[in-house]
Amino acid sequence: MASERVQRRIDLLLDEADAAISRYDWEAVRNAAQAVLAIAPDNGDATTFLAAAERALGGSGASSAPPPPSSTTTPTPAPQPTSFANGRYQVKRFLGEGGKKKVYLAQDTLLDREVAFALIKTEGLDEVSRTRITREAQAMGRLGSHPHVVTVFDLGQEADQPYMVTELVRDALTLPWL
């Protein structure tokens, strides 16, 4: 298990790679992913980012990152949850995963609206980090409606993992799959 400092560095690098994808800066994606893999060779997110960058760059350039661990069997993907918060949020589909959370398109059955349900990853989080997540979400919620900040609708815990429910942003540049 990586120390909190190392995990923060990994998360920052993964955030850089994620931001670079939004700009279609595949060289930056590759560099950030390779940096993560130098620290944590088995990091799945970095491996995925690196593979995407290599595909986008047409396989140009030699990759200095170690190859992903080989396996004789294909890993079975974890089953997608069907709902959260005792059925209030019905999962429609998985939207994506970053260094800090998994995001699902969900239907809020109480208010009858589509929302983004973000399940916060807890690996490497101590109690101070959990408290910070809650404080940041509360600060976002206090802002109310603002054109540059997503509105937070709900916070909670799902099987000892914090979650945040926000408005669903339907922007062709940030969510092309919607």
TIVO-2410 file (N, C-alpha, C; in nm, 3 decimals):
# residues 178
REC num residu      c1      c2      c3 atome chaine
REC   1      M   0.085  -0.118   0.000     N      A
REC   1      M   0.000   0.000   0.000    CA      A
REC   1      M   0.089   0.123   0.000     C      A
REC   2      A   0.064   0.215  -0.089     N      A
REC   2      A   0.142   0.337  -0.099    CA      A
REC   2      A   0.112   0.428   0.019     C      A
REC   3      S   0.211   0.506   0.060     N      A
REC   3      S   0.190   0.603   0.167    CA      A
REC   3      S   0.093   0.709   0.117     C      A
REC   4      E   0.041   0.787   0.210     N      A
REC   4      E  -0.054   0.892   0.172    CA      A
REC   4      E   0.012   0.992   0.077     C      A
REC   5      R   0.138   1.026   0.102     N      A
REC   5      R   0.210   1.121   0.016    CA      A
REC   5      R   0.224   1.066  -0.125     C      A
REC   6      V   0.265   0.939  -0.136     N      A
REC   6      V   0.282   0.878  -0.267    CA      A
REC   6      V   0.149   0.867  -0.337     C      A
REC   7      Q   0.044   0.830  -0.264     N      A
REC   7      Q  -0.089   0.818  -0.325    CA      A
REC   7      Q  -0.137   0.954  -0.376     C      A
REC   8      R  -0.109   1.062  -0.301     N      A
REC   8      R  -0.147   1.195  -0.348    CA      A
REC   8      R  -0.077   1.228  -0.478     C      A
REC   9      R   0.053   1.192  -0.489     N      A
REC   9      R   0.130   1.218  -0.611    CA      A
REC   9      R   0.070   1.139  -0.727     C      A
REC  10      I   0.038   1.012  -0.702     N      A
REC  10      I  -0.024   0.929  -0.806    CA      A
REC  10      I  -0.156   0.991  -0.851     C      A
REC  11      D  -0.238   1.034  -0.755     N      A
REC  11      D  -0.367   1.094  -0.789    CA      A
REC  11      D  -0.348   1.222  -0.871     C      A
REC  12      L  -0.249   1.304  -0.835     N      A
REC  12      L  -0.223   1.426  -0.912    CA      A
REC  12      L  -0.182   1.394  -1.055     C      A
REC  13      L  -0.096   1.295  -1.071     N      A
REC  13      L  -0.053   1.256  -1.205    CA      A
REC  13      L  -0.170   1.200  -1.287     C      A
REC  14      L  -0.256   1.122  -1.223     N      A
REC  14      L  -0.373   1.069  -1.293    CA      A
REC  14      L  -0.469   1.183  -1.331     C      A
REC  15      D  -0.482   1.283  -1.242     N      A
REC  15      D  -0.565   1.399  -1.275    CA      A
REC  15      D  -0.506   1.474  -1.396     C      A
REC  16      E  -0.372   1.485  -1.401     N      A
REC  16      E  -0.307   1.549  -1.515    CA      A
REC  16      E  -0.336   1.473  -1.644     C      A
REC  17      A  -0.327   1.341  -1.638     N      A
REC  17      A  -0.356   1.260  -1.756    CA      A
REC  17      A  -0.501   1.277  -1.798     C      A
REC  18      D  -0.591   1.279  -1.703     N      A
REC  18      D  -0.733   1.295  -1.732    CA      A
REC  18      D  -0.759   1.431  -1.797     C      A
REC  19      A  -0.698   1.536  -1.745     N      A
REC  19      A  -0.714   1.669  -1.803    CA      A
REC  19      A  -0.654   1.675  -1.944     C      A
REC  20      A  -0.542   1.607  -1.964     N      A
REC  20      A  -0.477   1.607  -2.095    CA      A
REC  20      A  -0.564   1.536  -2.199     C      A
REC  21      I  -0.639   1.435  -2.158     N      A
REC  21      I  -0.731   1.369  -2.250    CA      A
REC  21      I  -0.836   1.468  -2.300     C      A
REC  22      S  -0.886   1.551  -2.210     N      A
REC  22      S  -0.986   1.650  -2.249    CA      A
REC  22      S  -0.932   1.747  -2.352     C      A
REC  23      R  -0.800   1.769  -2.350     N      A
REC  23      R  -0.737   1.860  -2.447    CA      A
REC  23      R  -0.684   1.785  -2.569     C      A
REC  24      Y  -0.701   1.653  -2.570     N      A
REC  24      Y  -0.647   1.567  -2.676    CA      A
REC  24      Y  -0.495   1.580  -2.686     C      A
REC  25      D  -0.431   1.602  -2.571     N      A
REC  25      D  -0.285   1.614  -2.563    CA      A
REC  25      D  -0.231   1.476  -2.524     C      A
REC  26      W  -0.222   1.388  -2.624     N      A
REC  26      W  -0.189   1.249  -2.599    CA      A
REC  26      W  -0.046   1.229  -2.550     C      A
REC  27      E   0.044   1.318  -2.587     N      A
REC  27      E   0.181   1.309  -2.538    CA      A
REC  27      E   0.184   1.333  -2.386     C      A
REC  28      A   0.108   1.432  -2.340     N      A
REC  28      A   0.099   1.460  -2.197    CA      A
REC  28      A   0.032   1.344  -2.123     C      A
REC  29      V  -0.069   1.284  -2.186     N      A
REC  29      V  -0.134   1.167  -2.126    CA      A
REC  29      V  -0.031   1.056  -2.107     C      A
REC  30      R   0.046   1.030  -2.213     N      A
REC  30      R   0.147   0.924  -2.206    CA      A
REC  30      R   0.250   0.954  -2.098     C      A
REC  31      N   0.299   1.077  -2.092     N      A
REC  31      N   0.401   1.112  -1.993    CA      A
REC  31      N   0.350   1.096  -1.851     C      A
REC  32      A   0.228   1.142  -1.824     N      A
REC  32      A   0.171   1.130  -1.689    CA      A
REC  32      A   0.149   0.983  -1.653     C      A
REC  33      A   0.096   0.906  -1.747     N      A
REC  33      A   0.072   0.764  -1.721    CA      A
REC  33      A   0.203   0.690  -1.696     C      A
REC  34      Q   0.306   0.721  -1.773     N      A
REC  34      Q   0.437   0.657  -1.752    CA      A
REC  34      Q   0.494   0.694  -1.616     C      A
REC  35      A   0.473   0.817  -1.572     N      A
REC  35      A   0.522   0.859  -1.441    CA      A
REC  35      A   0.452   0.779  -1.330     C      A
REC  36      V   0.320   0.760  -1.344     N      A
REC  36      V   0.247   0.681  -1.245    CA      A
REC  36      V   0.298   0.538  -1.244     C      A
REC  37      L   0.317   0.479  -1.363     N      A
REC  37      L   0.363   0.340  -1.371    CA      A
REC  37      L   0.504   0.323  -1.319     C      A
REC  38      A   0.585   0.428  -1.321     N      A
REC  38      A   0.719   0.420  -1.261    CA      A
REC  38      A   0.709   0.408  -1.109     C      A
REC  39      I   0.603   0.469  -1.053     N      A
REC  39      I   0.581   0.463  -0.908    CA      A
REC  39      I   0.504   0.337  -0.870     C      A
REC  40      A   0.398   0.309  -0.946     N      A
REC  40      A   0.307   0.198  -0.915    CA      A
REC  40      A   0.284   0.117  -1.042     C      A
REC  41      P   0.372   0.020  -1.072     N      A
REC  41      P   0.364  -0.053  -1.199    CA      A
REC  41      P   0.233  -0.126  -1.224     C      A
REC  42      D   0.154  -0.152  -1.120     N      A
REC  42      D   0.030  -0.227  -1.138    CA      A
REC  42      D  -0.094  -0.136  -1.138     C      A
REC  43      N  -0.076  -0.004  -1.152     N      A
REC  43      N  -0.188   0.089  -1.150    CA      A
REC  43      N  -0.272   0.073  -1.277     C      A
REC  44      G  -0.394   0.028  -1.261     N      A
REC  44      G  -0.482   0.002  -1.375    CA      A
REC  44      G  -0.521   0.126  -1.452     C      A
REC  45      D  -0.547   0.237  -1.381     N      A
REC  45      D  -0.584   0.361  -1.450    CA      A
REC  45      D  -0.470   0.409  -1.540     C      A
REC  46      A  -0.348   0.406  -1.487     N      A
REC  46      A  -0.232   0.451  -1.566    CA      A
REC  46      A  -0.211   0.361  -1.687     C      A
REC  47      T  -0.230   0.231  -1.669     N      A
REC  47      T  -0.215   0.137  -1.780    CA      A
REC  47      T  -0.318   0.168  -1.889     C      A
REC  48      T  -0.441   0.198  -1.848     N      A
REC  48      T  -0.547   0.232  -1.943    CA      A
REC  48      T  -0.515   0.362  -2.016     C      A
REC  49      F  -0.472   0.464  -1.940     N      A
REC  49      F  -0.436   0.592  -2.001    CA      A
REC  49      F  -0.322   0.575  -2.100     C      A
REC  50      L  -0.221   0.496  -2.061     N      A
REC  50      L  -0.106   0.477  -2.148    CA      A
REC  50      L  -0.147   0.406  -2.277     C      A
REC  51      A  -0.230   0.305  -2.265     N      A
REC  51      A  -0.276   0.232  -2.384    CA      A
REC  51      A  -0.355   0.324  -2.477     C      A
REC  52      A  -0.439   0.410  -2.418     N      A
REC  52      A  -0.517   0.504  -2.500    CA      A
REC  52      A  -0.425   0.603  -2.571     C      A
REC  53      A  -0.325   0.651  -2.500     N      A
REC  53      A  -0.230   0.746  -2.561    CA      A
REC  53      A  -0.153   0.679  -2.674     C      A
REC  54      E  -0.110   0.556  -2.652     N      A
REC  54      E  -0.036   0.485  -2.757    CA      A
REC  54      E  -0.123   0.463  -2.880     C      A
REC  55      R  -0.251   0.429  -2.859     N      A
REC  55      R  -0.341   0.413  -2.973    CA      A
REC  55      R  -0.360   0.545  -3.046     C      A
REC  56      A  -0.381   0.652  -2.969     N      A
REC  56      A  -0.404   0.783  -3.030    CA      A
REC  56      A  -0.282   0.834  -3.105     C      A
REC  57      L  -0.165   0.800  -3.054     N      A
REC  57      L  -0.041   0.844  -3.119    CA      A
REC  57      L   0.004   0.745  -3.226     C      A
REC  58      G  -0.076   0.646  -3.251     N      A
REC  58      G  -0.043   0.548  -3.355    CA      A
REC  58      G   0.074   0.460  -3.318     C      A
REC  59      G   0.094   0.441  -3.187     N      A
REC  59      G   0.203   0.354  -3.143    CA      A
REC  59      G   0.339   0.418  -3.163     C      A
REC  60      S   0.344   0.549  -3.195     N      A
REC  60      S   0.472   0.615  -3.217    CA      A
REC  60      S   0.546   0.633  -3.086     C      A
REC  61      G   0.676   0.624  -3.093     N      A
REC  61      G   0.758   0.644  -2.974    CA      A
REC  61      G   0.767   0.519  -2.891     C      A
REC  62      A   0.878   0.501  -2.829     N      A
REC  62      A   0.897   0.383  -2.745    CA      A
REC  62      A   0.846   0.412  -2.606     C      A
REC  63      S   0.775   0.321  -2.553     N      A
REC  63      S   0.722   0.336  -2.420    CA      A
REC  63      S   0.822   0.279  -2.319     C      A
REC  64      S   0.853   0.360  -2.217     N      A
REC  64      S   0.946   0.313  -2.116    CA      A
REC  64      S   0.873   0.249  -1.999     C      A
REC  65      A   0.740   0.249  -2.004     N      A
REC  65      A   0.663   0.190  -1.895    CA      A
REC  65      A   0.666   0.038  -1.906     C      A
REC  66      P   0.666  -0.029  -1.792     N      A
REC  66      P   0.665  -0.174  -1.796    CA      A
REC  66      P   0.533  -0.224  -1.853     C      A
REC  67      P   0.536  -0.338  -1.920     N      A
REC  67      P   0.411  -0.392  -1.973    CA      A
REC  67      P   0.320  -0.433  -1.859     C      A
REC  68      P   0.189  -0.435  -1.883     N      A
REC  68      P   0.099  -0.478  -1.777    CA      A
REC  68      P   0.126  -0.623  -1.741     C      A
REC  69      P   0.100  -0.660  -1.617     N      A
REC  69      P   0.126  -0.798  -1.576    CA      A
REC  69      P   0.050  -0.896  -1.665     C      A
REC  70      S   0.116  -1.002  -1.705     N      A
REC  70      S   0.050  -1.100  -1.791    CA      A
REC  70      S  -0.029  -1.197  -1.706     C      A
REC  71      S  -0.133  -1.247  -1.766     N      A
REC  71      S  -0.220  -1.340  -1.696    CA      A
REC  71      S  -0.269  -1.442  -1.797     C      A
REC  72      T  -0.285  -1.565  -1.752     N      A
REC  72      T  -0.333  -1.668  -1.842    CA      A
REC  72      T  -0.485  -1.668  -1.850     C      A
REC  73      T  -0.550  -1.602  -1.755     N      A
REC  73      T  -0.695  -1.595  -1.758    CA      A
REC  73      T  -0.738  -1.450  -1.770     C      A
REC  74      T  -0.848  -1.429  -1.837     N      A
REC  74      T  -0.902  -1.295  -1.850    CA      A
REC  74      T  -0.975  -1.260  -1.722     C      A
REC  75      P  -0.938  -1.147  -1.660     N      A
REC  75      P  -1.007  -1.112  -1.535    CA      A
REC  75      P  -1.154  -1.082  -1.561     C      A
REC  76      T  -1.236  -1.124  -1.468     N      A
REC  76      T  -1.379  -1.099  -1.478    CA      A
REC  76      T  -1.406  -0.961  -1.421     C      A
REC  77      P  -1.470  -0.873  -1.499     N      A
REC  77      P  -1.497  -0.739  -1.447    CA      A
REC  77      P  -1.592  -0.747  -1.327     C      A
REC  78      A  -1.572  -0.655  -1.235     N      A
REC  78      A  -1.660  -0.651  -1.118    CA      A
REC  78      A  -1.801  -0.619  -1.165     C      A
REC  79      P  -1.901  -0.683  -1.105     N      A
REC  79      P  -2.038  -0.656  -1.148    CA      A
REC  79      P  -2.075  -0.511  -1.120     C      A
REC  80      Q  -2.147  -0.451  -1.213     N      A
REC  80      Q  -2.191  -0.312  -1.196    CA      A
REC  80      Q  -2.304  -0.310  -1.095     C      A
REC  81      P  -2.299  -0.215  -1.001     N      A
REC  81      P  -2.410  -0.205  -0.907    CA      A
REC  81      P  -2.538  -0.163  -0.980     C      A
REC  82      T  -2.651  -0.203  -0.928     N      A
REC  82      T  -2.779  -0.167  -0.991    CA      A
REC  82      T  -2.844  -0.047  -0.924     C      A
REC  83      S  -2.806  -0.022  -0.798     N      A
REC  83      S  -2.863   0.094  -0.728    CA      A
REC  83      S  -2.774   0.131  -0.610     C      A
REC  84      F  -2.799   0.251  -0.557     N      A
REC  84      F  -2.729   0.300  -0.439    CA      A
REC  84      F  -2.831   0.362  -0.345     C      A
REC  85      A  -2.790   0.383  -0.222     N      A
REC  85      A  -2.871   0.451  -0.120    CA      A
REC  85      A  -3.008   0.385  -0.105     C      A
REC  86      N  -3.005   0.255  -0.080     N      A
REC  86      N  -3.128   0.178  -0.059    CA      A
REC  86      N  -3.226   0.192  -0.174     C      A
REC  87      G  -3.174   0.196  -0.297     N      A
REC  87      G  -3.258   0.198  -0.415    CA      A
REC  87      G  -3.297   0.335  -0.466     C      A
REC  88      R  -3.259   0.440  -0.392     N      A
REC  88      R  -3.299   0.575  -0.438    CA      A
REC  88      R  -3.236   0.608  -0.573     C      A
REC  89      Y  -3.108   0.571  -0.593     N      A
REC  89      Y  -3.038   0.602  -0.717    CA      A
REC  89      Y  -3.024   0.474  -0.798     C      A
REC  90      Q  -3.101   0.461  -0.905     N      A
REC  90      Q  -3.097   0.345  -0.992    CA      A
REC  90      Q  -2.991   0.367  -1.100     C      A
REC  91      V  -2.893   0.278  -1.107     N      A
REC  91      V  -2.784   0.294  -1.203    CA      A
REC  91      V  -2.833   0.264  -1.343     C      A
REC  92      K  -2.808   0.358  -1.434     N      A
REC  92      K  -2.839   0.336  -1.575    CA      A
REC  92      K  -2.718   0.282  -1.648     C      A
REC  93      R  -2.601   0.342  -1.621     N      A
REC  93      R  -2.477   0.290  -1.680    CA      A
REC  93      R  -2.356   0.355  -1.614     C      A
REC  94      F  -2.244   0.289  -1.631     N      A
REC  94      F  -2.117   0.338  -1.582    CA      A
REC  94      F  -2.066   0.444  -1.678     C      A
REC  95      L  -2.025   0.561  -1.627     N      A
REC  95      L  -1.976   0.668  -1.713    CA      A
REC  95      L  -1.824   0.671  -1.721     C      A
REC  96      G  -1.756   0.646  -1.610     N      A
REC  96      G  -1.611   0.651  -1.615    CA      A
REC  96      G  -1.549   0.644  -1.476     C      A
REC  97      E  -1.417   0.631  -1.480     N      A
REC  97      E  -1.342   0.616  -1.355    CA      A
REC  97      E  -1.215   0.697  -1.364     C      A
REC  98      G  -1.182   0.765  -1.257     N      A
REC  98      G  -1.058   0.840  -1.249    CA      A
REC  98      G  -0.978   0.793  -1.130     C      A
REC  99      G  -0.883   0.871  -1.091     N      A
REC  99      G  -0.798   0.834  -0.979    CA      A
REC  99      G  -0.870   0.838  -0.846     C      A
REC 100      K  -0.980   0.913  -0.838     N      A
REC 100      K  -1.044   0.933  -0.709    CA      A
REC 100      K  -1.187   0.882  -0.699     C      A
REC 101      K  -1.251   0.855  -0.814     N      A
REC 101      K  -1.390   0.811  -0.804    CA      A
REC 101      K  -1.435   0.734  -0.927     C      A
REC 102      K  -1.546   0.663  -0.909     N      A
REC 102      K  -1.618   0.596  -1.017    CA      A
REC 102      K  -1.749   0.671  -1.032     C      A
REC 103      V  -1.785   0.704  -1.156     N      A
REC 103      V  -1.905   0.785  -1.179    CA      A
REC 103      V  -2.005   0.706  -1.262     C      A
REC 104      Y  -2.130   0.712  -1.218     N      A
REC 104      Y  -2.239   0.641  -1.283    CA      A
REC 104      Y  -2.349   0.740  -1.323     C      A
REC 105      L  -2.413   0.713  -1.435     N      A
REC 105      L  -2.536   0.782  -1.470    CA      A
REC 105      L  -2.645   0.711  -1.393     C      A
REC 106      A  -2.721   0.786  -1.314     N      A
REC 106      A  -2.823   0.724  -1.230    CA      A
REC 106      A  -2.953   0.803  -1.236     C      A
REC 107      Q  -3.060   0.736  -1.204     N      A
REC 107      Q  -3.192   0.799  -1.195    CA      A
REC 107      Q  -3.225   0.816  -1.047     C      A
REC 108      D  -3.247   0.939  -1.005     N      A
REC 108      D  -3.291   0.967  -0.869    CA      A
REC 108      D  -3.441   0.938  -0.866     C      A
REC 109      T  -3.477   0.828  -0.804     N      A
REC 109      T  -3.618   0.786  -0.806    CA      A
REC 109      T  -3.705   0.873  -0.718     C      A
REC 110      L  -3.647   0.940  -0.619     N      A
REC 110      L  -3.726   1.027  -0.532    CA      A
REC 110      L  -3.766   1.156  -0.603     C      A
REC 111      L  -3.671   1.217  -0.675     N      A
REC 111      L  -3.697   1.343  -0.742    CA      A
REC 111      L  -3.718   1.328  -0.893     C      A
REC 112      D  -3.711   1.205  -0.942     N      A
REC 112      D  -3.735   1.173  -1.083    CA      A
REC 112      D  -3.650   1.259  -1.177     C      A
REC 113      R  -3.517   1.243  -1.164     N      A
REC 113      R  -3.424   1.314  -1.251    CA      A
REC 113      R  -3.296   1.233  -1.266     C      A
REC 114      E  -3.227   1.255  -1.377     N      A
REC 114      E  -3.098   1.191  -1.397    CA      A
REC 114      E  -2.992   1.271  -1.323     C      A
REC 115      V  -2.899   1.197  -1.262     N      A
REC 115      V  -2.791   1.257  -1.185    CA      A
REC 115      V  -2.661   1.185  -1.214     C      A
REC 116      A  -2.552   1.247  -1.174     N      A
REC 116      A  -2.422   1.182  -1.176    CA      A
REC 116      A  -2.395   1.133  -1.034     C      A
REC 117      F  -2.377   1.003  -1.019     N      A
REC 117      F  -2.351   0.943  -0.889    CA      A
REC 117      F  -2.203   0.909  -0.884     C      A
REC 118      A  -2.127   0.975  -0.796     N      A
REC 118      A  -1.983   0.954  -0.786    CA      A
REC 118      A  -1.952   0.878  -0.658     C      A
REC 119      L  -1.901   0.757  -0.673     N      A
REC 119      L  -1.860   0.675  -0.561    CA      A
REC 119      L  -1.712   0.702  -0.538     C      A
REC 120      I  -1.678   0.762  -0.424     N      A
REC 120      I  -1.542   0.804  -0.394    CA      A
REC 120      I  -1.459   0.682  -0.357     C      A
REC 121      K  -1.340   0.670  -0.417     N      A
REC 121      K  -1.249   0.561  -0.384    CA      A
REC 121      K  -1.188   0.587  -0.247     C      A
REC 122      T  -1.181   0.484  -0.166     N      A
REC 122      T  -1.131   0.502  -0.030    CA      A
REC 122      T  -0.990   0.448  -0.008     C      A
REC 123      E  -0.929   0.385  -0.110     N      A
REC 123      E  -0.794   0.336  -0.093    CA      A
REC 123      E  -0.703   0.453  -0.062     C      A
REC 124      G  -0.629   0.443   0.047     N      A
REC 124      G  -0.534   0.548   0.083    CA      A
REC 124      G  -0.597   0.668   0.152     C      A
REC 125      L  -0.728   0.665   0.179     N      A
REC 125      L  -0.793   0.776   0.247    CA      A
REC 125      L  -0.792   0.753   0.398     C      A
REC 126      D  -0.743   0.852   0.471     N      A
REC 126      D  -0.755   0.846   0.616    CA      A
REC 126      D  -0.877   0.929   0.657     C      A
REC 127      E  -0.901   0.941   0.787     N      A
REC 127      E  -1.019   1.012   0.834    CA      A
REC 127      E  -1.013   1.161   0.798     C      A
REC 128      V  -0.894   1.219   0.797     N      A
REC 128      V  -0.879   1.360   0.760    CA      A
REC 128      V  -0.920   1.381   0.614     C      A
REC 129      S  -0.880   1.288   0.526     N      A
REC 129      S  -0.917   1.298   0.384    CA      A
REC 129      S  -1.067   1.284   0.365     C      A
REC 130      R  -1.128   1.194   0.440     N      A
REC 130      R  -1.274   1.176   0.430    CA      A
REC 130      R  -1.347   1.303   0.474     C      A
REC 131      T  -1.297   1.364   0.580     N      A
REC 131      T  -1.357   1.488   0.629    CA      A
REC 131      T  -1.341   1.599   0.526     C      A
REC 132      R  -1.224   1.605   0.460     N      A
REC 132      R  -1.199   1.707   0.358    CA      A
REC 132      R  -1.297   1.692   0.241     C      A
REC 133      I  -1.322   1.568   0.199     N      A
REC 133      I  -1.416   1.543   0.089    CA      A
REC 133      I  -1.554   1.598   0.126     C      A
REC 134      T  -1.597   1.571   0.248     N      A
REC 134      T  -1.728   1.620   0.293    CA      A
REC 134      T  -1.730   1.772   0.295     C      A
REC 135      R  -1.625   1.834   0.348     N      A
REC 135      R  -1.619   1.981   0.354    CA      A
REC 135      R  -1.622   2.043   0.214     C      A
REC 136      E  -1.548   1.983   0.120     N      A
REC 136      E  -1.545   2.036  -0.016    CA      A
REC 136      E  -1.683   2.026  -0.081     C      A
REC 137      A  -1.751   1.914  -0.059     N      A
REC 137      A  -1.885   1.896  -0.116    CA      A
REC 137      A  -1.983   1.994  -0.053     C      A
REC 138      Q  -1.970   2.017   0.077     N      A
REC 138      Q  -2.058   2.113   0.143    CA      A
REC 138      Q  -2.035   2.254   0.089     C      A
REC 139      A  -1.908   2.288   0.066     N      A
REC 139      A  -1.876   2.420   0.010    CA      A
REC 139      A  -1.937   2.434  -0.130     C      A
REC 140      M  -1.926   2.328  -0.211     N      A
REC 140      M  -1.986   2.331  -0.345    CA      A
REC 140      M  -2.138   2.347  -0.334     C      A
REC 141      G  -2.198   2.277  -0.238     N      A
REC 141      G  -2.342   2.286  -0.218    CA      A
REC 141      G  -2.388   2.424  -0.177     C      A
REC 142      R  -2.307   2.493  -0.095     N      A
REC 142      R  -2.342   2.628  -0.051    CA      A
REC 142      R  -2.339   2.728  -0.165     C      A
REC 143      L  -2.261   2.700  -0.270     N      A
REC 143      L  -2.254   2.793  -0.382    CA      A
REC 143      L  -2.386   2.801  -0.457     C      A
REC 144      G  -2.467   2.699  -0.445     N      A
REC 144      G  -2.594   2.697  -0.517    CA      A
REC 144      G  -2.569   2.683  -0.666     C      A
REC 145      S  -2.652   2.746  -0.745     N      A
REC 145      S  -2.639   2.737  -0.890    CA      A
REC 145      S  -2.535   2.836  -0.939     C      A
REC 146      H  -2.434   2.784  -1.006     N      A
REC 146      H  -2.327   2.867  -1.062    CA      A
REC 146      H  -2.286   2.803  -1.193     C      A
REC 147      P  -2.263   2.882  -1.298     N      A
REC 147      P  -2.234   2.824  -1.429    CA      A
REC 147      P  -2.104   2.745  -1.437     C      A
REC 148      H  -2.013   2.764  -1.342     N      A
REC 148      H  -1.883   2.696  -1.349    CA      A
REC 148      H  -1.865   2.589  -1.241     C      A
REC 149      V  -1.969   2.560  -1.167     N      A
REC 149      V  -1.961   2.460  -1.060    CA      A
REC 149      V  -2.083   2.369  -1.070     C      A
REC 150      V  -2.061   2.237  -1.067     N      A
REC 150      V  -2.175   2.146  -1.067    CA      A
REC 150      V  -2.246   2.156  -0.932     C      A
REC 151      T  -2.377   2.144  -0.936     N      A
REC 151      T  -2.457   2.150  -0.815    CA      A
REC 151      T  -2.455   2.015  -0.745     C      A
REC 152      V  -2.427   2.018  -0.615     N      A
REC 152      V  -2.428   1.896  -0.535    CA      A
REC 152      V  -2.568   1.877  -0.480     C      A
REC 153      F  -2.625   1.757  -0.505     N      A
REC 153      F  -2.759   1.727  -0.459    CA      A
REC 153      F  -2.761   1.646  -0.330     C      A
REC 154      D  -2.659   1.562  -0.311     N      A
REC 154      D  -2.664   1.469  -0.198    CA      A
REC 154      D  -2.524   1.420  -0.166     C      A
REC 155      L  -2.502   1.386  -0.039     N      A
REC 155      L  -2.380   1.322   0.010    CA      A
REC 155      L  -2.424   1.205   0.095     C      A
REC 156      G  -2.342   1.102   0.101     N      A
REC 156      G  -2.375   0.991   0.187    CA      A
REC 156      G  -2.267   0.885   0.189     C      A
REC 157      Q  -2.301   0.771   0.244     N      A
REC 157      Q  -2.211   0.656   0.254    CA      A
REC 157      Q  -2.280   0.536   0.192     C      A
REC 158      E  -2.208   0.460   0.114     N      A
REC 158      E  -2.258   0.337   0.054    CA      A
REC 158      E  -2.155   0.229   0.084     C      A
REC 159      A  -2.191   0.136   0.173     N      A
REC 159      A  -2.099   0.028   0.212    CA      A
REC 159      A  -1.964   0.085   0.253     C      A
REC 160      D  -1.964   0.183   0.342     N      A
REC 160      D  -1.844   0.247   0.397    CA      A
REC 160      D  -1.764   0.326   0.295     C      A
REC 161      Q  -1.824   0.357   0.180     N      A
REC 161      Q  -1.759   0.443   0.081    CA      A
REC 161      Q  -1.841   0.571   0.070     C      A
REC 162      P  -1.774   0.686   0.078     N      A
REC 162      P  -1.849   0.810   0.061    CA      A
REC 162      P  -1.896   0.824  -0.084     C      A
REC 163      Y  -2.009   0.890  -0.102     N      A
REC 163      Y  -2.056   0.920  -0.237    CA      A
REC 163      Y  -2.106   1.063  -0.243     C      A
REC 164      M  -2.109   1.114  -0.366     N      A
REC 164      M  -2.160   1.248  -0.393    CA      A
REC 164      M  -2.250   1.239  -0.514     C      A
REC 165      V  -2.365   1.301  -0.505     N      A
REC 165      V  -2.459   1.304  -0.617    CA      A
REC 165      V  -2.465   1.448  -0.667     C      A
REC 166      T  -2.439   1.465  -0.796     N      A
REC 166      T  -2.436   1.600  -0.854    CA      A
REC 166      T  -2.525   1.606  -0.977     C      A
REC 167      E  -2.545   1.729  -1.023     N      A
REC 167      E  -2.617   1.746  -1.148    CA      A
REC 167      E  -2.540   1.676  -1.259     C      A
REC 168      L  -2.611   1.633  -1.359     N      A
REC 168      L  -2.551   1.567  -1.473    CA      A
REC 168      L  -2.521   1.673  -1.578     C      A
REC 169      V  -2.393   1.688  -1.612     N      A
REC 169      V  -2.352   1.788  -1.710    CA      A
REC 169      V  -2.353   1.721  -1.847     C      A
REC 170      R  -2.435   1.772  -1.936     N      A
REC 170      R  -2.442   1.717  -2.071    CA      A
REC 170      R  -2.375   1.814  -2.167     C      A
REC 171      D  -2.245   1.797  -2.181     N      A
REC 171      D  -2.166   1.884  -2.267    CA      A
REC 171      D  -2.095   1.797  -2.369     C      A
REC 172      A  -2.106   1.830  -2.494     N      A
REC 172      A  -2.048   1.748  -2.600    CA      A
REC 172      A  -1.897   1.733  -2.587     C      A
REC 173      L  -1.830   1.830  -2.525     N      A
REC 173      L  -1.684   1.820  -2.512    CA      A
REC 173      L  -1.644   1.735  -2.394     C      A
REC 174      T  -1.723   1.738  -2.284     N      A
REC 174      T  -1.682   1.663  -2.166    CA      A
REC 174      T  -1.748   1.527  -2.154     C      A
REC 175      L  -1.866   1.511  -2.210     N      A
REC 175      L  -1.937   1.383  -2.201    CA      A
REC 175      L  -1.987   1.340  -2.338     C      A
REC 176      P  -1.898   1.305  -2.428     N      A
REC 176      P  -1.944   1.272  -2.563    CA      A
REC 176      P  -2.027   1.145  -2.569     C      A
REC 177      W  -2.024   1.061  -2.468     N      A
REC 177      W  -2.100   0.936  -2.472    CA      A
REC 177      W  -2.246   0.953  -2.439     C      A
REC 178      L  -2.290   1.073  -2.396     N      A
REC 178      L  -2.430   1.093  -2.360    CA      A
REC 178      L  -2.513   1.137  -2.479     C      A
***
